[in-house]
Amino acid sequence: MKRKVLPSRRQFLQGGQAAVAASLLANFSSGETMKLRDAKDAVDHLVLAVNDLQRGIEWFEQKTGVRAVIGGRHPNRGTQNALVALGNRQYLEILAPDPQQAGHERAADLLKLTVPRIVLWASATNEIEALAQNTKTAKLAVAGPLDGSRARPDGKLLKWRSLNVAREADKDILYFNVIPFFIQWDKESLHPSQDSPAGCRLLSLEFEHPDAEALTAVMKTLGIKGNVAKGASPVIKASLNTPKGKVELS
């Protein structure tokens, strides 16, 4: 039997057939009826990718009136971030290349961006091991749970576990994954929403994808009710209530 190669986040899905998702849904069984969460309520954080962190912080402040605070660097991943709270234990991460990790593949990809764009979103979970087993039962490609950490500017270490989920890898896309990755924070770590700058709140989260029906079904296998419209390419659309009024990000 050939070993399944698990996709990285950068190799997330695009395309596929609705029949595949229908099959996944048929194969998914947790032994009980799954309660679906609306995508907006399932959010742990949104990832807004930019090609330069300071310019990204300024851009977001001009749009919303809230200035993000530096979060820290991601060792061996080529990135750094800044954070804004969205209320309800949710936050937005501005993700950018880390000049101290120049040459990293992920940093090189982010440098190609010409405008800020939401490229990923994370869903919160407290049962990441069970979720991993369920996704495998559903015949989804799974990477994890994986241990992660980041040192804050004050030296405190944040720790979490994450689970990456995908249907099919596509080497031609950057991230742009409509399906979330899942994150479970260490109980001793302060959730970033608790001390990041406040003032913004997530109003809605919607998606576009060429295979809208298929992606809706796959999200359902993961316990998420996603509003996915048919579109030419994968798009994540978030609406925020901000000091400057309603702001749409995508």
Buried (B, 14 or more C-beta within 10 A) or exposed (E): EEEEEBBBBBBBBBEBEBEBBBBBBEEBEBEEEBEBBEBBBBBBBBBBBBBBBEEBBBBBBEBBBBBBBBBBBBEEBBBBBBBBBBEEBBBBBBBBBBEEBEEBEBBEBBBEBEEBBBBBBBBBBEEBEEBBEBBEBBBBBBBBBEEBEBBBEEEEEBEBBBBBBBBEBBEEBBBBBBBBBBBBBBEEBEBBBEBBBBBBBBBBBBBBBBBBBBBBBBBBBBBBBBBBEEBEEBBBBBBBBBEBEEBEBB
